Amino acid sequence: MRGPGGLILDPFLDYGFMRRALVGCLAVSLAAPPLGVFLMLRRMSLTADVLGHGILPGIAAGFLLAGLSVPAMAVGGLLAGLVVALGAGALSRATGGREDAALAALYLCALALGVALVAMGGGTAELTQLLFGSALGVDDAALLLMAATATLSLGVLAFAWRPLVLECFDPSFAQAVGARGGAWHMVFLALVVLNLLAAFQALGTLMGVGLMMLPAVAARHWSREVGGMVYAAVALAAGASFGGLLLSFHADVPSGPAVVLVAGLLWAGSLLFGPVEGVTARLRRRHLAG
């Protein structure tokens, strides 16, 4: 009978698809949560969810044309995500309406179109994999996409760090010193789309946003500085990836919901026990003050 160590390590030691899924999710965990931190600080947390839905019709179109081909689905998803991200801004400027309203309308249409396309060209298994992810779907091509996206994202963030931080905390000053906030905003949204696209094989188009946002939201309870939040978010995402893939393997559930559920538990633990504005810390502070 296997002990606790075997239950934890054996799936990754015995099965190549589990090792590939873990390496891929860890690559996503390095790049996606820092973007989630900036989305949270800029009060754009729901934007990631919108873009996650927005890539679905492009992925579905790639699936119809080439089956479960990672390059075809990646190109289609990238184009669809950029259309949603850039189209919402263009519509709001052209009509004078709010950008969030345009995003909501576009993502609802994109989600409906994507589900309809997959339903037309595939079965329940393909729809489940595209929406909720599968560890079996992380082949060598998907792993290469995840690694390349993480490398590109971290490189761009190294250059964009200062203007993004300025945009978060003092957009007026950023504009005064010529930080080119509009250009960096577009680059930032493109990185969000790329990371959601990289995550979809393992986590699905509906669940990929969870690994980006839940660790980022939890990280605010572990640090008050942006750098500290980013480190905490990456660590939490890596833990959620490892624990979620184990849950997926042992409970026989799709990998996307499993990883997001573990990330949700880590968020709840951070909310309760985190040293920065956690429930326990606030109660202790009130007790000492009283």
C-alpha positions as CSV (number, residue, x, y, z in Angstrom):
1,M,0.0,0.0,0.0
2,R,1.4,3.4,-1.0
3,G,2.1,5.9,1.7
4,P,1.4,9.6,1.5
5,G,4.7,10.2,-0.3
6,G,3.8,7.8,-3.0
7,L,0.4,9.4,-3.5
8,I,2.1,12.8,-4.0
9,L,5.1,11.8,-6.1
10,D,4.1,8.6,-8.0
11,P,1.8,10.3,-10.5
12,F,4.6,12.6,-11.6
13,L,7.3,9.8,-11.5
14,D,5.2,7.2,-13.3
15,Y,3.4,9.2,-16.0
16,G,5.0,11.4,-18.6
17,F,1.8,13.3,-19.3
18,M,1.6,14.4,-15.6
19,R,5.2,15.6,-15.8
20,R,4.5,17.6,-18.9
21,A,1.4,19.1,-17.4
22,L,3.3,20.1,-14.2
23,V,6.2,21.7,-16.1
24,G,3.7,23.6,-18.4
25,C,1.6,24.8,-15.4
26,L,4.7,25.9,-13.6
27,A,5.8,27.9,-16.7
28,V,2.4,29.6,-16.7
29,S,2.7,30.2,-12.9
30,L,5.9,32.2,-13.5
31,A,4.3,34.7,-16.0
32,A,0.6,34.8,-15.6
33,P,0.3,35.7,-11.8
34,P,2.5,38.9,-12.2
35,L,0.1,40.0,-14.9
36,G,-2.8,39.3,-12.6
37,V,-1.2,41.4,-9.9
38,F,-1.1,44.4,-12.3
39,L,-4.7,43.7,-13.4
40,M,-5.8,43.7,-9.7
41,L,-3.9,46.9,-8.9
42,R,-5.4,48.6,-12.0
43,R,-8.9,47.5,-11.0
44,M,-9.1,45.4,-14.2
45,S,-9.5,42.0,-12.5
46,L,-12.5,41.0,-14.6
47,T,-10.7,41.9,-17.9
48,A,-8.8,38.7,-17.8
49,D,-12.0,36.7,-17.6
50,V,-13.4,38.6,-20.6
51,L,-10.2,37.9,-22.6
52,G,-10.3,34.3,-21.6
53,H,-13.7,33.9,-23.1
54,G,-12.7,36.0,-26.1
55,I,-10.1,33.6,-27.3
56,L,-12.5,30.7,-27.5
57,P,-14.0,31.3,-31.0
58,G,-10.5,31.5,-32.4
59,I,-9.4,28.3,-30.7
60,A,-12.7,26.7,-32.0
61,A,-12.0,27.9,-35.5
62,G,-8.5,26.4,-35.4
63,F,-10.0,23.1,-34.1
64,L,-12.5,23.0,-36.9
65,L,-9.8,23.5,-39.5
66,A,-7.0,21.3,-38.1
67,G,-8.4,19.3,-35.2
68,L,-6.6,19.4,-31.9
69,S,-3.5,21.1,-33.4
70,V,-1.8,23.4,-31.0
71,P,-0.3,25.8,-33.6
72,A,-3.7,26.2,-35.4
73,M,-5.6,26.8,-32.2
74,A,-3.0,29.1,-30.8
75,V,-3.0,31.3,-33.9
76,G,-6.8,31.4,-33.9
77,G,-7.0,32.1,-30.2
78,L,-4.4,34.9,-30.4
79,L,-6.2,36.7,-33.2
80,A,-9.6,36.4,-31.5
81,G,-8.2,37.6,-28.2
82,L,-6.6,40.6,-29.8
83,V,-9.8,41.4,-31.7
84,V,-11.7,41.5,-28.4
85,A,-9.0,43.4,-26.5
86,L,-8.4,46.1,-29.1
87,G,-12.0,46.1,-30.4
88,A,-13.5,47.1,-27.1
89,G,-11.3,50.2,-26.9
90,A,-12.0,51.1,-30.5
91,L,-15.8,50.7,-30.0
92,S,-15.8,52.8,-26.8
93,R,-13.8,55.6,-28.6
94,A,-16.1,55.5,-31.7
95,T,-19.4,55.5,-29.7
96,G,-18.4,57.4,-26.6
97,G,-19.5,54.5,-24.4
98,R,-17.8,52.7,-21.6
99,E,-15.0,50.3,-22.5
100,D,-16.2,47.7,-19.9
101,A,-19.7,47.6,-21.5
102,A,-18.1,46.9,-24.9
103,L,-15.9,44.2,-23.4
104,A,-18.9,42.6,-21.8
105,A,-20.9,42.5,-25.1
106,L,-17.9,41.2,-27.1
107,Y,-17.0,38.4,-24.6
108,L,-20.6,37.2,-24.4
109,C,-20.8,37.0,-28.2
110,A,-17.4,35.4,-28.4
111,L,-18.3,32.8,-25.8
112,A,-21.5,31.8,-27.5
113,L,-19.8,31.7,-30.9
114,G,-17.0,29.5,-29.6
115,V,-19.2,27.0,-27.9
116,A,-21.4,26.8,-31.0
117,L,-18.4,26.2,-33.3
118,V,-17.0,23.4,-31.1
119,A,-20.4,21.8,-30.8
120,M,-20.7,21.8,-34.6
121,G,-17.3,20.2,-35.2
122,G,-16.7,18.0,-32.3
123,G,-18.3,16.1,-29.4
124,T,-18.6,16.4,-25.7
125,A,-15.1,15.3,-25.1
126,E,-13.6,18.0,-27.3
127,L,-15.8,20.7,-25.8
128,T,-14.9,19.6,-22.3
129,Q,-11.2,19.7,-23.1
130,L,-11.3,23.1,-24.7
131,L,-13.4,24.6,-21.9
132,F,-11.9,22.9,-18.8
133,G,-8.5,21.6,-19.9
134,S,-6.9,18.2,-19.8
135,A,-3.5,17.1,-18.5
136,L,-3.4,14.7,-21.5
137,G,-3.6,17.7,-23.8
138,V,-0.2,19.1,-22.8
139,D,1.9,17.6,-25.6
140,D,5.4,18.8,-26.7
141,A,3.9,21.5,-28.8
142,A,1.7,22.8,-26.0
143,L,4.7,22.7,-23.6
144,L,6.8,24.7,-26.0
145,L,4.1,27.3,-26.3
146,M,3.9,27.6,-22.5
147,A,7.6,27.9,-22.1
148,A,8.0,30.4,-24.9
149,T,5.1,32.5,-23.6
150,A,6.6,32.6,-20.1
151,T,10.0,33.6,-21.4
152,L,8.6,36.4,-23.6
153,S,6.3,37.6,-20.8
154,L,9.0,37.8,-18.2
155,G,11.4,39.6,-20.7
156,V,8.7,42.2,-21.6
157,L,7.8,42.7,-17.9
158,A,11.4,43.4,-17.1
159,F,11.3,46.4,-19.4
160,A,7.7,47.4,-18.7
161,W,7.9,47.1,-14.9
162,R,8.4,50.8,-14.1
163,P,5.8,52.3,-16.5
164,L,3.2,49.7,-15.4
165,V,3.8,50.5,-11.7
166,L,3.6,54.2,-12.5
167,E,0.3,53.6,-14.3
168,C,-1.1,51.7,-11.3
169,F,-0.3,54.3,-8.6
170,D,0.1,57.7,-10.4
171,P,-1.1,57.7,-14.0
172,S,-1.0,61.6,-14.1
173,F,2.7,61.6,-13.2
174,A,3.3,58.7,-15.7
175,Q,1.7,60.8,-18.4
176,A,3.7,63.9,-17.4
177,V,7.0,62.1,-17.7
178,G,6.1,60.6,-21.0
179,A,5.7,56.9,-19.9
180,R,3.6,56.1,-23.0
181,G,0.9,54.6,-20.9
182,G,-1.4,53.8,-23.9
183,A,1.3,51.8,-25.7
184,W,2.3,49.9,-22.6
185,H,-1.4,49.2,-22.0
186,M,-1.8,47.5,-25.4
187,V,1.4,45.5,-24.8
188,F,0.1,44.5,-21.4
189,L,-3.2,43.3,-22.8
190,A,-1.4,41.3,-25.5
191,L,0.6,39.6,-22.8
192,V,-2.6,38.7,-21.0
193,V,-4.1,37.2,-24.1
194,L,-0.8,35.2,-24.8
195,N,-0.8,33.8,-21.2
196,L,-4.4,32.8,-21.3
197,L,-3.7,31.1,-24.7
198,A,-0.7,29.3,-23.3
199,A,-2.8,27.9,-20.4
200,F,-5.8,26.6,-22.3
201,Q,-4.4,23.1,-23.1
202,A,-3.9,22.3,-19.4
203,L,-6.6,24.5,-17.8
204,G,-9.1,25.2,-20.6
205,T,-10.3,28.6,-21.9
206,L,-12.8,29.0,-19.0
207,M,-10.4,28.0,-16.2
208,G,-7.0,29.5,-17.3
209,V,-7.9,32.9,-15.9
210,G,-8.1,31.3,-12.4
211,L,-4.3,30.6,-12.3
212,M,-3.7,34.2,-13.3
213,M,-6.1,36.0,-10.9
214,L,-6.7,33.9,-7.8
215,P,-3.0,33.8,-6.7
216,A,-2.7,37.5,-7.5
217,V,-5.7,38.4,-5.3
218,A,-4.4,36.2,-2.5
219,A,-0.9,37.8,-2.8
220,R,-2.2,41.1,-1.5
221,H,-2.6,39.4,1.9
222,W,1.1,38.5,2.0
223,S,2.9,41.8,1.0
224,R,2.2,45.5,0.7
225,E,4.8,46.0,-2.1
226,V,4.3,45.2,-5.7
227,G,7.4,43.0,-5.9
228,G,6.4,41.1,-2.8
229,M,2.9,40.5,-4.2
230,V,4.4,39.2,-7.4
231,Y,6.7,36.7,-5.6
232,A,3.8,35.6,-3.4
233,A,1.5,35.2,-6.4
234,V,4.0,33.0,-8.3
235,A,4.6,30.8,-5.2
236,L,0.8,30.4,-4.7
237,A,0.2,29.6,-8.4
238,A,3.0,27.0,-8.3
239,G,1.5,25.4,-5.3
240,A,-2.0,25.4,-6.9
241,S,-0.6,23.8,-10.0
242,F,1.0,21.0,-8.1
243,G,-1.9,20.4,-5.8
244,G,-4.5,20.8,-8.6
245,L,-2.8,18.3,-10.9
246,L,-2.7,15.8,-8.0
247,L,-6.4,16.3,-7.3
248,S,-7.2,15.9,-11.0
249,F,-5.3,12.6,-11.1
250,H,-6.7,11.0,-8.0
251,A,-10.3,12.4,-8.2
252,D,-10.5,11.9,-12.0
253,V,-11.7,15.4,-12.7
254,P,-10.6,17.9,-15.4
255,S,-7.3,19.6,-14.6
256,G,-8.6,23.1,-15.1
257,P,-11.3,23.1,-12.4
258,A,-9.0,21.1,-10.0
259,V,-6.1,23.6,-10.2
260,V,-8.6,26.6,-9.8
261,L,-10.2,24.9,-6.8
262,V,-6.8,24.5,-5.1
263,A,-6.0,28.1,-6.0
264,G,-9.3,29.1,-4.4
265,L,-8.4,27.2,-1.2
266,L,-5.1,29.0,-1.1
267,W,-6.9,32.4,-1.6
268,A,-9.3,31.5,1.3
269,G,-6.4,30.6,3.5
270,S,-4.6,33.8,2.6
271,L,-7.8,35.8,3.3
272,L,-8.1,34.2,6.7
273,F,-4.5,34.0,7.9
274,G,-2.5,36.3,5.7
275,P,-0.4,38.9,7.6
276,V,-1.6,41.9,5.5
277,E,-5.3,42.7,6.1
278,G,-6.1,39.0,6.7
279,V,-9.1,38.3,8.9
280,T,-7.0,36.9,11.7
281,A,-4.5,39.8,11.5
282,R,-7.3,42.4,11.6
283,L,-9.0,40.7,14.6
284,R,-5.6,40.5,16.4
285,R,-5.0,44.2,15.7
286,R,-8.4,45.2,17.0
287,H,-7.9,43.1,20.2
288,L,-4.5,44.8,20.9
289,A,-6.0,48.2,20.2
290,G,-8.9,47.5,22.6
